[in-house]
Amino acid sequence: MAEIKGPKTPCIICEKAILYLWPERGSSNLNNAVDIHISGHYGSSFDTMRYSGIICDDCLDSLIQRNKIEYIKSIYHTEKD
């Protein structure tokens, strides 16, 4: 059974509680959510800083549908783009 755990819950947009799958095995797999990483670049007040958080699938889908975030590629893509 999934349980709420960890300092990165809830969703950073809607604040919905995120459940982890298989916590008894120490898994970090999220139930209907993604773990994101944000890096600050030159020109930002957050230049050289890295952050992580969680976005639920519903919020991510909404961002994609509204063209607020861009799909780049699957991390399992094996062919050259």
WOGI-V588187 format. One record per residue. N is the residue number from 1. RES is the residue in three letters. D_LAST is the distance of its C-alpha to the last C-alpha in Angstrom with 1 decimal. Layout:
n-><N/N>
res-><RES/RES>
d_last-><D_LAST/D_LAST>
This chain:
n-><1/2/3/4/5/6/7/8/9/10/11/12/13/14/15/16/17/18/19/20/21/22/23/24/25/26/27/28/29/30/31/32/33/34/35/36/37/38/39/40/41/42/43/44/45/46/47/48/49/50/51/52/53/54/55/56/57/58/59/60/61/62/63/64/65/66/67/68/69/70/71/72/73/74/75/76/77/78/79/80/81>
res-><MET/ALA/GLU/ILE/LYS/GLY/PRO/LYS/THR/PRO/CYS/ILE/ILE/CYS/GLU/LYS/ALA/ILE/LEU/TYR/LEU/TRP/PRO/GLU/ARG/GLY/SER/SER/ASN/LEU/ASN/ASN/ALA/VAL/ASP/ILE/HIS/ILE/SER/GLY/HIS/TYR/GLY/SER/SER/PHE/ASP/THR/MET/ARG/TYR/SER/GLY/ILE/ILE/CYS/ASP/ASP/CYS/LEU/ASP/SER/LEU/ILE/GLN/ARG/ASN/LYS/ILE/GLU/TYR/ILE/LYS/SER/ILE/TYR/HIS/THR/GLU/LYS/ASP>
d_last-><38.6/36.4/37.9/37.4/36.9/35.4/35.5/32.2/33.5/33.9/31.0/30.7/30.8/33.3/35.0/34.9/35.7/32.8/33.7/32.4/32.0/34.1/35.6/38.3/35.7/34.4/31.1/29.1/27.3/28.0/29.4/27.5/26.0/23.2/23.8/22.2/22.1/22.7/22.8/25.1/24.1/26.3/28.5/28.8/32.1/30.0/28.3/27.5/28.3/26.3/27.1/26.4/27.5/27.2/26.3/27.5/25.3/27.6/27.1/23.3/23.2/25.6/23.5/20.4/22.7/24.3/21.0/22.3/19.2/15.5/13.2/10.0/8.7/10.8/12.0/12.3/8.8/9.0/6.4/3.8/0.0>
